[in-house]
Amino acid sequence: MSFEDSVTFWKSEYSKDGSNCQMCSHSWQRDEKRYVYSIRHLYGLAGSRKNYKSRSCDYFQRSLISATEEAVCPFRHFDERNLKMLLSTLHGLEADSEITKSILLERVKNSSSACKLFMKIAGDVSNQVLDSHEIISPVHYFNLFPQVSS
């Protein structure tokens, strides 16, 4: 994700109402300067000038999750009912459609393959990339859903 895209993403996230979460106290309007500096730091544009790498899908798939965790792989961590609901809500896939069944079947073998299949269906990533052994990052997945609110 480019620096500009990252700022846009975090501005969108931190501008949302966090009143439904006891632990949320973020406010883009109040802390924009601090947030932009932090993003610049992550991209090696400020501070120590070290360019940090983003977490991989494998990291999120292997992570143990807690009740307050938001950054998880739904293809790995969601039960069947919640994954069907996510696919239906975010992309309009019917819970009992052949596409949904294919995704659920694929995730039994490999959650990354299920994610690639979903993105192929959603049209986010070219077939050439999906058919290769190129790594798909969490950014590919999250870019499908810019309208999702926390």
DSSP file (Angstrom, degrees, kcal/mol; ACC not computed):
  #  RESIDUE AA STRUCTURE BP1 BP2  ACC     N-H-->O    O-->H-N    N-H-->O    O-->H-N    TCO  KAPPA ALPHA  PHI   PSI    X-CA   Y-CA   Z-CA
    1    1 A M              0   0    0      0, 0.0   139,-0.0     0, 0.0   138,-0.0   0.000 360.0 360.0 360.0 133.1    0.0    0.0    0.0
    2    2 A S     >  -     0   0    0      1,-0.1     4,-2.4     4,-0.0     5,-0.2  -0.240 360.0-109.4 -69.4 163.2    1.4    3.4   -0.9
    3    3 A F  H  > S+     0   0    0      1,-0.2     4,-2.5     2,-0.2     5,-0.2   0.926 120.7  49.8 -57.8 -45.8    2.0    6.0    1.8
    4    4 A E  H  > S+     0   0    0      1,-0.2     4,-2.3     2,-0.2    -1,-0.2   0.906 111.1  48.7 -62.3 -42.7   -0.8    8.1    0.4
    5    5 A D  H  > S+     0   0    0      1,-0.2     4,-2.8     2,-0.2    -1,-0.2   0.878 110.1  52.8 -63.7 -37.4   -3.2    5.1    0.4
    6    6 A S  H  X S+     0   0    0     -4,-2.4     4,-2.8     2,-0.2     5,-0.3   0.921 108.9  48.2 -65.5 -43.6   -2.1    4.3    3.9
    7    7 A V  H  X S+     0   0    0     -4,-2.5     4,-2.5     2,-0.2     5,-0.2   0.925 113.0  48.9 -61.7 -43.6   -2.9    7.9    5.1
    8    8 A T  H  X S+     0   0    0     -4,-2.3     4,-2.2     2,-0.2    -2,-0.2   0.925 112.2  48.7 -61.0 -45.3   -6.3    7.7    3.4
    9    9 A F  H  X S+     0   0    0     -4,-2.8     4,-2.5     1,-0.2    -2,-0.2   0.953 114.8  43.1 -59.9 -51.9   -7.0    4.3    4.9
   10   10 A W  H  X S+     0   0    0     -4,-2.8     4,-3.1     1,-0.2    -1,-0.2   0.846 111.1  55.2 -68.7 -32.6   -6.1    5.4    8.5
   11   11 A K  H  X S+     0   0    0     -4,-2.5     4,-0.8    -5,-0.3    -1,-0.2   0.930 110.7  46.5 -61.9 -43.4   -7.9    8.7    8.1
   12   12 A S  H  < S+     0   0    0     -4,-2.2     4,-0.4    -5,-0.2     3,-0.4   0.925 116.3  44.4 -62.9 -45.6  -11.0    6.8    7.2
   13   13 A E  H >< S+     0   0    0     -4,-2.5     3,-1.0     1,-0.2    -2,-0.2   0.929 116.0  44.8 -65.8 -46.4  -10.6    4.3   10.1
   14   14 A Y  H 3< S+     0   0    0     -4,-3.1    14,-2.0     1,-0.2    15,-0.3   0.488 105.8  61.8 -83.2  -2.3   -9.8    6.9   12.7
   15   15 A S  T 3< S+     0   0    0     -4,-0.8    -1,-0.2    -3,-0.4    -2,-0.2   0.531  84.4 102.4 -93.1  -9.0  -12.6    9.2   11.6
   16   16 A K  S <  S-     0   0    0     -3,-1.0     2,-0.4    -4,-0.4    12,-0.1  -0.383  88.1 -95.6 -74.1 152.5  -15.2    6.6   12.5
   17   17 A D        -     0   0    0      1,-0.1     3,-0.3    -2,-0.1    -1,-0.1  -0.545  35.8-173.6 -67.5 121.7  -17.3    6.9   15.6
   18   18 A G    >   +     0   0    0     -2,-0.4     3,-1.8     8,-0.2     6,-0.4   0.185  52.0 110.7-101.8  15.7  -15.6    4.7   18.2
   19   19 A S  T 3   +     0   0    0      1,-0.3    -1,-0.2     6,-0.0    -2,-0.0   0.697  69.4  63.4 -67.8 -17.5  -18.3    5.1   20.8
   20   20 A N  T 3  S+     0   0    0     -3,-0.3     2,-0.5     1,-0.1    -1,-0.3   0.432  98.0  65.5 -85.2   3.6  -19.4    1.4   20.4
   21   21 A C    X   -     0   0    0     -3,-1.8     3,-1.0     3,-0.1    -1,-0.1  -0.981  67.1-156.1-128.5 121.0  -16.0    0.3   21.7
   22   22 A Q  T 3  S+     0   0    0     -2,-0.5    -1,-0.1     1,-0.2    -4,-0.0   0.806  96.8  50.3 -63.4 -29.8  -14.9    1.0   25.3
   23   23 A M  T 3  S+     0   0    0      2,-0.0     2,-0.4    45,-0.0    -1,-0.2   0.574  88.9  98.9 -87.6  -9.4  -11.2    0.7   24.3
   24   24 A C    <   +     0   0    0     -3,-1.0    -3,-0.1    -6,-0.4    -6,-0.1  -0.660  27.1 147.9 -85.7 126.4  -11.4    3.1   21.3
   25   25 A S        +     0   0    0     -2,-0.4    -1,-0.1    -6,-0.0     2,-0.1   0.144  30.1 132.5-137.3  18.3  -10.3    6.7   21.9
   26   26 A H        +     0   0    0     -8,-0.0     2,-0.3     4,-0.0    -8,-0.2  -0.401  26.0 175.9 -76.3 149.2   -8.9    7.5   18.4
   27   27 A S     >  -     0   0    0      1,-0.1     4,-2.6    -2,-0.1   -12,-0.2  -0.810  19.1-165.9-154.2 109.5   -9.8   10.7   16.7
   28   28 A W  H  > S+     0   0    0    -14,-2.0     4,-1.1    -2,-0.3   -13,-0.1   0.908  94.3  55.1 -60.9 -41.5   -8.3   11.7   13.4
   29   29 A Q  H  4 S+     0   0    0    -15,-0.3    -1,-0.2     1,-0.2     3,-0.2   0.890 115.0  38.2 -60.5 -40.4   -9.5   15.2   13.8
   30   30 A R  H  4 S+     0   0    0      1,-0.2    -1,-0.2     2,-0.1    -2,-0.2   0.866 130.8  26.1 -77.9 -38.6   -7.8   15.6   17.2
   31   31 A D  H  X S+     0   0    0     -4,-2.6     4,-2.5     1,-0.1     3,-0.3   0.044  74.8 126.1-120.5  24.9   -4.6   13.7   16.4
   32   32 A E  H  X S+     0   0    0     -4,-1.1     4,-3.0     1,-0.2     5,-0.3   0.898  76.4  52.1 -53.3 -46.7   -4.0   14.0   12.7
   33   33 A K  H  > S+     0   0    0      1,-0.2     4,-2.0     2,-0.2    -1,-0.2   0.909 112.2  45.7 -58.8 -43.8   -0.5   15.4   13.0
   34   34 A R  H  > S+     0   0    0     -3,-0.3     4,-2.2     2,-0.2    -1,-0.2   0.909 114.0  48.6 -66.1 -43.0    0.6   12.6   15.3
   35   35 A Y  H  X S+     0   0    0     -4,-2.5     4,-2.4     2,-0.2    -2,-0.2   0.921 111.0  49.2 -64.8 -44.7   -1.0    9.9   13.2
   36   36 A V  H  X S+     0   0    0     -4,-3.0     4,-2.8    -5,-0.2    -1,-0.2   0.905 110.5  51.4 -63.2 -40.0    0.6   11.2    9.9
   37   37 A Y  H  X S+     0   0    0     -4,-2.0     4,-2.6    -5,-0.3    -1,-0.2   0.928 109.7  50.3 -60.4 -44.1    4.0   11.3   11.7
   38   38 A S  H  X S+     0   0    0     -4,-2.2     4,-2.1     2,-0.2    -2,-0.2   0.898 111.9  46.9 -62.0 -40.8    3.5    7.7   12.8
   39   39 A I  H  X S+     0   0    0     -4,-2.4     4,-1.6     2,-0.2    -1,-0.2   0.920 111.3  51.3 -66.9 -43.3    2.6    6.6    9.3
   40   40 A R  H  <>S+     0   0    0     -4,-2.8     5,-3.2     1,-0.2     6,-0.7   0.902 109.3  52.1 -58.5 -40.6    5.6    8.5    7.9
   41   41 A H  H ><5S+     0   0    0     -4,-2.6     3,-1.6     4,-0.3    11,-0.2   0.917 106.8  52.0 -61.7 -44.7    7.8    6.8   10.4
   42   42 A L  H 3<5S+     0   0    0     -4,-2.1    10,-2.0     1,-0.3    -1,-0.2   0.822 110.0  49.7 -61.8 -31.5    6.5    3.3    9.4
   43   43 A Y  B 3<5S-A   51   0A   0     -4,-1.6    -1,-0.3     8,-0.2     8,-0.2   0.329 119.2-109.7 -90.6   7.0    7.4    4.2    5.7
   44   44 A G  T < 5S+     0   0    0     -3,-1.6    -3,-0.2     6,-0.6     7,-0.2   0.738  88.8 116.6  74.6  22.2   10.9    5.3    6.6
   45   45 A L  S   <S+     0   0    0     -5,-3.2     2,-0.3    -6,-0.2    -4,-0.3   0.439  77.1  21.7-101.5  -2.1   10.1    8.9    5.9
   46   46 A A  S >  S+     0   0    0     -6,-0.7     3,-1.6    -5,-0.2     4,-0.3  -0.953 108.3  13.7-153.8 167.9   10.6   10.2    9.5
   47   47 A G  T 3  S-     0   0    0     -2,-0.3    -5,-0.0     1,-0.3    -6,-0.0  -0.406 129.5  -0.9  66.0-129.2   12.4    9.2   12.7
   48   48 A S  T 3  S-     0   0    0     -2,-0.2    -1,-0.3     2,-0.1     3,-0.1   0.536  90.6-127.9 -75.3  -6.5   15.0    6.5   12.3
   49   49 A R    <   +     0   0    0     -3,-1.6     2,-0.5     1,-0.3    -2,-0.1   0.720  57.5 147.4  65.1  23.9   14.2    6.2    8.5
   50   50 A K        -     0   0    0     -4,-0.3     2,-0.9    -9,-0.1    -6,-0.6  -0.791  45.5-138.7 -88.7 130.0   13.7    2.4    8.8
   51   51 A N  B     -A   43   0A   0     -2,-0.5    -8,-0.2    -8,-0.2     2,-0.2  -0.796  20.7-150.5 -91.4 106.4   11.0    1.1    6.4
   52   52 A Y        -     0   0    0    -10,-2.0     2,-0.3    -2,-0.9     0, 0.0  -0.504   9.3-128.2 -78.6 144.3    9.0   -1.4    8.3
   53   53 A K        -     0   0    0     -2,-0.2     2,-0.1     1,-0.1     3,-0.1  -0.652  22.7-115.6 -90.4 147.7    7.3   -4.3    6.5
   54   54 A S        -     0   0    0     -2,-0.3    -1,-0.1     1,-0.1     2,-0.1  -0.396  39.1 -90.7 -77.8 160.5    3.6   -5.1    6.9
   55   55 A R        -     0   0    0     -2,-0.1     2,-0.2     1,-0.1    -1,-0.1  -0.361  42.7-125.8 -68.2 149.3    2.5   -8.3    8.4
   56   56 A S     >  -     0   0    0     81,-0.1     4,-1.7     1,-0.1     5,-0.2  -0.473  20.5-110.0 -92.2 165.6    1.9  -11.2    6.1
   57   57 A C  H  > S+     0   0    0     79,-0.4     4,-2.5     1,-0.2     5,-0.2   0.904 120.4  59.2 -58.8 -40.7   -1.3  -13.3    5.7
   58   58 A D  H  > S+     0   0    0      1,-0.2     4,-2.1     2,-0.2    -1,-0.2   0.888 102.0  53.5 -57.1 -40.2    0.7  -16.2    7.3
   59   59 A Y  H  > S+     0   0    0      1,-0.2     4,-1.4     2,-0.2    -1,-0.2   0.939 111.6  44.1 -59.5 -48.4    1.2  -14.0   10.4
   60   60 A F  H  < S+     0   0    0     -4,-1.7    13,-0.6     1,-0.2    -2,-0.2   0.832 113.0  52.2 -68.7 -31.4   -2.5  -13.3   10.8
   61   61 A Q  H  < S+     0   0    0     -4,-2.5    -1,-0.2     1,-0.2    -2,-0.2   0.860 114.0  42.3 -71.8 -34.8   -3.4  -17.0   10.1
   62   62 A R  H  < S+     0   0    0     -4,-2.1    -2,-0.2    -5,-0.2    -1,-0.2   0.663  92.2 110.0 -83.8 -17.6   -1.0  -18.2   12.8
   63   63 A S     <  -     0   0    0     -4,-1.4     2,-0.4    -5,-0.2    -3,-0.0  -0.271  69.5-128.1 -64.8 140.7   -1.9  -15.6   15.4
   64   64 A L        -     0   0    0      1,-0.0     2,-0.3     0, 0.0    -1,-0.1  -0.757  32.9-141.2 -81.6 134.1   -3.8  -16.5   18.5
   65   65 A I        -     0   0    0     -2,-0.4     2,-0.2     4,-0.1     7,-0.0  -0.718  12.8-156.7-105.6 150.9   -6.7  -14.2   18.7
   66   66 A S    >   -     0   0    0     -2,-0.3     3,-1.4     1,-0.0    -1,-0.0  -0.660  38.5 -95.7-114.3 174.2   -8.3  -12.5   21.6
   67   67 A A  T 3  S+     0   0    0      1,-0.3    -2,-0.0    -2,-0.2    -1,-0.0   0.774 124.4  45.1 -62.1 -27.7  -11.8  -11.1   22.2
   68   68 A T  T 3  S+     0   0    0    -45,-0.0    -1,-0.3     2,-0.0     2,-0.2   0.411  84.9 120.2 -98.0   2.5  -10.7   -7.6   21.2
   69   69 A E    <   +     0   0    0     -3,-1.4     3,-0.1     1,-0.2    -4,-0.1  -0.468  29.5 170.9 -71.9 133.7   -8.7   -8.6   18.2
   70   70 A E        +     0   0    0     -2,-0.2     2,-1.6     1,-0.1    -1,-0.2   0.711  60.9  74.5-109.1 -33.9   -9.8   -7.0   14.9
   71   71 A A        +     0   0    0      2,-0.0     2,-0.3     0, 0.0    -1,-0.1  -0.598  67.5 130.2 -89.2  83.1   -7.0   -8.0   12.4
   72   72 A V        -     0   0    0     -2,-1.6   -11,-0.1    -3,-0.1   -12,-0.1  -0.864  64.2-105.9-127.6 163.0   -7.7  -11.7   11.8
   73   73 A C    >>  -     0   0    0    -13,-0.6     4,-3.3    -2,-0.3     3,-1.2  -0.816  24.1-160.3 -89.2 111.6   -8.0  -13.8    8.8
   74   74 A P  H 3> S+     0   0    0      0, 0.0     4,-1.2     0, 0.0    -1,-0.2   0.802  90.7  59.3 -64.2 -26.5  -11.6  -14.6    8.4
   75   75 A F  H 34 S+     0   0    0      1,-0.2    39,-0.1     2,-0.1    37,-0.0   0.704 119.0  29.5 -74.2 -18.1  -10.8  -17.6    6.2
   76   76 A R  H <4 S+     0   0    0     -3,-1.2    -1,-0.2    35,-0.1   -15,-0.0   0.790 130.1  31.7-103.6 -41.9   -8.8  -19.1    9.0
   77   77 A H  H  < S+     0   0    0     -4,-3.3     2,-0.2     2,-0.1    -2,-0.1   0.663  94.6  88.9-101.1 -18.3  -10.5  -17.8   12.2
   78   78 A F  S  < S-     0   0    0     -4,-1.2     2,-0.1    -5,-0.4    -5,-0.0  -0.582  73.0-125.2 -83.2 143.3  -14.2  -17.5   11.4
   79   79 A D     >  -     0   0    0     -2,-0.2     4,-2.5     1,-0.1     5,-0.2  -0.314  37.6 -95.2 -73.7 171.1  -16.5  -20.4   11.9
   80   80 A E  H  > S+     0   0    0      1,-0.2     4,-2.5     2,-0.2     5,-0.2   0.894 123.3  50.8 -57.9 -44.4  -18.6  -21.4    9.0
   81   81 A R  H  > S+     0   0    0      1,-0.2     4,-2.1     2,-0.2    -1,-0.2   0.928 113.2  44.5 -61.2 -46.6  -21.7  -19.4   10.0
   82   82 A N  H  > S+     0   0    0      2,-0.2     4,-2.3     1,-0.2    -1,-0.2   0.850 112.7  51.3 -70.2 -34.2  -19.7  -16.2   10.5
   83   83 A L  H  X S+     0   0    0     -4,-2.5     4,-2.7     2,-0.2     5,-0.2   0.923 110.4  49.3 -67.7 -42.1  -17.7  -16.6    7.2
   84   84 A K  H  X S+     0   0    0     -4,-2.5     4,-2.2    -5,-0.2    -2,-0.2   0.914 111.6  49.7 -59.3 -42.2  -21.0  -17.1    5.3
   85   85 A M  H  X S+     0   0    0     -4,-2.1     4,-3.0    -5,-0.2     5,-0.2   0.907 111.2  49.0 -64.3 -42.1  -22.4  -14.0    6.9
   86   86 A L  H  X S+     0   0    0     -4,-2.3     4,-2.9     2,-0.2     5,-0.4   0.938 112.2  47.6 -61.8 -48.0  -19.3  -12.0    6.0
   87   87 A L  H  X S+     0   0    0     -4,-2.7     6,-1.9     1,-0.2     4,-1.3   0.868 116.2  45.3 -62.8 -36.4  -19.3  -13.2    2.4
   88   88 A S  H  X S+     0   0    0     -4,-2.2     4,-1.5     4,-0.3    -2,-0.2   0.936 117.5  42.2 -71.1 -48.2  -23.0  -12.4    2.2
   89   89 A T  H  < S+     0   0    0     -4,-3.0    -2,-0.2    -5,-0.2    -3,-0.2   0.922 123.2  34.8 -67.3 -46.6  -22.8   -9.0    3.8
   90   90 A L  H  < S+     0   0    0     -4,-2.9    -1,-0.2    -5,-0.2    -3,-0.2   0.757 136.7  15.3 -86.2 -24.9  -19.7   -7.7    2.2
   91   91 A H  H  < S-     0   0    0     -4,-1.3    -3,-0.2    -5,-0.4    -2,-0.2   0.355  95.9-115.2-134.9   7.2  -20.0   -9.2   -1.3
   92   92 A G     <  +     0   0    0     -4,-1.5     2,-0.5     1,-0.2    -4,-0.3   0.703  56.3 156.4  70.5  19.8  -23.5  -10.4   -1.7
   93   93 A L        -     0   0    0     -6,-1.9    -1,-0.2    -7,-0.1    -2,-0.1  -0.690  45.8-119.1 -81.7 126.1  -22.7  -14.1   -2.0
   94   94 A E    >   -     0   0    0     -2,-0.5     3,-1.7     1,-0.1     6,-0.3  -0.361  18.8-123.7 -62.9 140.8  -25.7  -16.2   -1.0
   95   95 A A  T 3  S+     0   0    0      1,-0.3    -1,-0.1     5,-0.1   -10,-0.0   0.816 110.0  36.2 -58.0 -33.8  -24.9  -18.5    2.0
   96   96 A D  T 3  S+     0   0    0      4,-0.1    -1,-0.3   -12,-0.0    -2,-0.1   0.160  89.4 126.5-107.7  18.5  -25.8  -21.7    0.1
   97   97 A S  S <> S-     0   0    0     -3,-1.7     4,-2.4     1,-0.1     5,-0.2  -0.313  72.1-115.9 -72.4 160.5  -24.4  -20.6   -3.3
   98   98 A E  H  > S+     0   0    0      1,-0.2     4,-2.4     2,-0.2     5,-0.1   0.856 116.5  55.7 -63.3 -35.2  -22.0  -22.8   -5.2
   99   99 A I  H  > S+     0   0    0      2,-0.2     4,-2.3     1,-0.2    -1,-0.2   0.945 108.9  45.4 -63.3 -48.5  -19.4  -20.1   -4.9
  100  100 A T  H  > S+     0   0    0     -6,-0.3     4,-2.6     1,-0.2    -2,-0.2   0.911 112.6  51.3 -62.2 -42.5  -19.7  -19.9   -1.1
  101  101 A K  H  X S+     0   0    0     -4,-2.4     4,-2.5     1,-0.2    -1,-0.2   0.898 109.5  50.9 -61.2 -40.1  -19.6  -23.7   -0.9
  102  102 A S  H  X S+     0   0    0     -4,-2.4     4,-2.5     2,-0.2    -2,-0.2   0.907 110.5  48.5 -64.1 -42.0  -16.4  -23.7   -3.0
  103  103 A I  H  X S+     0   0    0     -4,-2.3     4,-2.1     2,-0.2    -2,-0.2   0.923 112.7  47.9 -64.1 -44.1  -14.8  -21.2   -0.8
  104  104 A L  H  X S+     0   0    0     -4,-2.6     4,-0.8     1,-0.2    -2,-0.2   0.893 113.2  48.1 -64.2 -39.8  -15.7  -23.1    2.3
  105  105 A L  H >X S+     0   0    0     -4,-2.5     4,-0.8    -5,-0.2     3,-0.6   0.908 111.1  51.0 -65.6 -42.1  -14.4  -26.4    0.8
  106  106 A E  H >X S+     0   0    0     -4,-2.5     4,-2.5     1,-0.2     3,-0.8   0.866 102.9  59.0 -64.3 -37.3  -11.2  -24.7   -0.3
  107  107 A R  H 3< S+     0   0    0     -4,-2.1    -1,-0.2     1,-0.3    -2,-0.2   0.755  94.2  65.1 -69.2 -21.6  -10.5  -23.3    3.2
  108  108 A V  H << S+     0   0    0     -4,-0.8    -1,-0.3    -3,-0.6    -2,-0.2   0.889 111.3  37.4 -62.6 -37.5  -10.5  -26.8    4.6
  109  109 A K  H << S-     0   0    0     -4,-0.8     2,-0.3    -3,-0.8    -2,-0.2   0.913 140.7 -15.0 -77.6 -45.5   -7.4  -27.4    2.5
  110  110 A N     X  -     0   0    0     -4,-2.5     4,-1.9     1,-0.1    -1,-0.3  -0.865  47.5-147.5-166.3 121.9   -5.8  -24.0    2.9
  111  111 A S  H  > S+     0   0    0     -2,-0.3     4,-2.0     1,-0.2     5,-0.1   0.836 102.8  55.0 -65.9 -32.4   -7.1  -20.6    4.1
  112  112 A S  H  > S+     0   0    0      2,-0.2     4,-2.5     1,-0.2    -1,-0.2   0.892 107.3  50.3 -66.6 -38.5   -4.8  -18.7    1.8
  113  113 A S  H  > S+     0   0    0      2,-0.2     4,-2.5     1,-0.2    -2,-0.2   0.891 109.2  51.5 -65.4 -38.9   -6.2  -20.6   -1.2
  114  114 A A  H  X S+     0   0    0     -4,-1.9     4,-2.4    -8,-0.3    -2,-0.2   0.904 110.4  48.8 -63.8 -40.9   -9.8  -19.9    0.0
  115  115 A C  H  X S+     0   0    0     -4,-2.0     4,-2.7     2,-0.2    -2,-0.2   0.917 111.1  49.7 -64.4 -44.0   -8.9  -16.2    0.2
  116  116 A K  H  X S+     0   0    0     -4,-2.5     4,-2.4     2,-0.2    -2,-0.2   0.914 110.6  50.4 -61.4 -42.6   -7.3  -16.3   -3.3
  117  117 A L  H  X S+     0   0    0     -4,-2.5     4,-2.1     2,-0.2    -2,-0.2   0.924 111.0  49.2 -61.3 -44.4  -10.5  -18.0   -4.7
  118  118 A F  H  X S+     0   0    0     -4,-2.4     4,-2.8     1,-0.2    -2,-0.2   0.929 112.1  47.6 -60.4 -45.9  -12.6  -15.3   -3.1
  119  119 A M  H  X>S+     0   0    0     -4,-2.7     5,-1.6     1,-0.2     4,-1.3   0.851 108.8  54.7 -66.9 -32.9  -10.5  -12.5   -4.5
  120  120 A K  H  <5S+     0   0    0     -4,-2.4    -1,-0.2     2,-0.2    -2,-0.2   0.920 112.6  43.4 -63.1 -42.9  -10.6  -14.2   -7.9
  121  121 A I  H  <5S+     0   0    0     -4,-2.1    -2,-0.2     1,-0.2    -1,-0.2   0.898 113.8  50.6 -67.3 -42.0  -14.4  -14.2   -7.7
  122  122 A A  H  <5S-     0   0    0     -4,-2.8    -1,-0.2    -5,-0.2    -2,-0.2   0.684 107.7-129.7 -72.4 -17.4  -14.5  -10.6   -6.4
  123  123 A G  T  <5 +     0   0    0     -4,-1.3    -3,-0.2    -5,-0.2    -4,-0.1   0.687  69.7 125.2  80.7  18.1  -12.3   -9.5   -9.2
  124  124 A D      < +     0   0    0     -5,-1.6     2,-0.4     1,-0.1    -4,-0.1   0.840  69.7  37.8 -79.2 -33.3   -9.7   -7.7   -7.1
  125  125 A V  S    S-     0   0    0     -6,-0.7    -2,-0.2    -9,-0.1    -1,-0.1  -0.944  91.5-105.7-125.4 139.9   -6.6   -9.5   -8.2
  126  126 A S     >  -     0   0    0     -2,-0.4     4,-2.3     1,-0.1     3,-0.3  -0.218  25.0-121.0 -63.6 151.4   -5.8  -10.7  -11.7
  127  127 A N  H  > S+     0   0    0      1,-0.2     4,-2.7     2,-0.2     5,-0.2   0.843 112.8  61.5 -58.8 -34.0   -6.0  -14.4  -12.6
  128  128 A Q  H  > S+     0   0    0      2,-0.2     4,-0.7     1,-0.2    -1,-0.2   0.921 108.4  41.6 -61.0 -44.5   -2.3  -14.3  -13.5
  129  129 A V  H >4 S+     0   0    0     -3,-0.3     3,-0.7     1,-0.2     5,-0.5   0.930 115.9  49.4 -67.1 -45.5   -1.4  -13.3  -10.0
  130  130 A L  H 3< S+     0   0    0     -4,-2.3    -2,-0.2     1,-0.2    -1,-0.2   0.843 110.8  49.2 -65.7 -33.9   -3.8  -15.7   -8.4
  131  131 A D  H 3< S+     0   0    0     -4,-2.7    -1,-0.2    -5,-0.2    -2,-0.2   0.633 104.8  73.5 -81.0 -13.1   -2.7  -18.7  -10.5
  132  132 A S  S << S-     0   0    0     -4,-0.7    -3,-0.0    -3,-0.7    -4,-0.0  -0.225  95.8-108.7 -86.9-176.6    1.0  -18.0   -9.6
  133  133 A H  S    S+     0   0    0     -2,-0.1    -3,-0.1     2,-0.1    -4,-0.1   0.188  70.2 138.0 -97.7  16.1    2.7  -18.6   -6.4
  134  134 A E        -     0   0    0     -5,-0.5     2,-0.3     1,-0.1    -2,-0.0  -0.336  61.2-108.5 -62.6 141.9    2.9  -14.8   -5.7
  135  135 A I        -     0   0    0      1,-0.0     2,-0.5    -2,-0.0    -1,-0.1  -0.549  24.6-146.2 -74.4 131.5    2.0  -14.0   -2.1
  136  136 A I        -     0   0    0     -2,-0.3   -79,-0.4    -3,-0.1   -20,-0.1  -0.872  19.4-146.5 -95.9 130.1   -1.3  -12.2   -1.6
  137  137 A S    >>  -     0   0    0     -2,-0.5     4,-1.2   -81,-0.1     3,-0.9  -0.538  25.2-109.9 -96.2 162.5   -1.1   -9.7    1.3
  138  138 A P  H 3> S+     0   0    0      0, 0.0     4,-2.9     0, 0.0     5,-0.3   0.807 117.0  67.0 -56.5 -28.5   -3.7   -8.7    3.8
  139  139 A V  H 3> S+     0   0    0      1,-0.2     4,-2.2     2,-0.2     5,-0.1   0.893  95.6  54.7 -61.2 -39.9   -3.8   -5.3    2.0
  140  140 A H  H <> S+     0   0    0     -3,-0.9     4,-0.5     2,-0.2    -1,-0.2   0.939 112.8  43.1 -56.3 -47.1   -5.3   -7.1   -1.1
  141  141 A Y  H >< S+     0   0    0     -4,-1.2     3,-1.4     1,-0.2     4,-0.4   0.951 115.1  46.5 -66.2 -50.8   -8.1   -8.5    1.0
  142  142 A F  H >< S+     0   0    0     -4,-2.9     3,-1.2     1,-0.3    -1,-0.2   0.772 102.0  65.9 -67.6 -25.3   -8.9   -5.4    3.0
  143  143 A N  H 3< S+     0   0    0     -4,-2.2    -1,-0.3    -5,-0.3    -2,-0.2   0.723  90.4  67.1 -67.2 -19.3   -8.8   -3.2   -0.1
  144  144 A L  T << S+     0   0    0     -3,-1.4    -1,-0.2    -4,-0.5    -2,-0.2   0.768 105.0  42.8 -67.6 -24.1  -11.9   -5.1   -1.2
  145  145 A F    X   +     0   0    0     -3,-1.2     3,-1.5    -4,-0.4    -1,-0.2  -0.437  58.6 147.7-125.3  58.1  -13.9   -3.6    1.6
  146  146 A P  T 3  S+     0   0    0      0, 0.0    -1,-0.1     0, 0.0    -2,-0.1   0.737  76.3  57.6 -65.7 -19.4  -13.2    0.1    1.9
  147  147 A Q  T 3  S+     0   0    0     -3,-0.2     2,-0.2     2,-0.1    -2,-0.1   0.497  77.3 117.0 -89.0  -3.6  -16.7    0.8    3.1
  148  148 A V    <   -     0   0    0     -3,-1.5     2,-0.4     2,-0.1    -3,-0.0  -0.435  52.5-152.4 -69.1 133.2  -16.6   -1.6    6.1
  149  149 A S              0   0    0     -2,-0.2    -2,-0.1     1,-0.1  -136,-0.1  -0.842 360.0 360.0-107.3 146.6  -17.1    0.1    9.4
  150  150 A S              0   0    0     -2,-0.4    -1,-0.1  -137,-0.1    -2,-0.1   0.452 360.0 360.0 -78.0 360.0  -15.7   -1.1   12.7
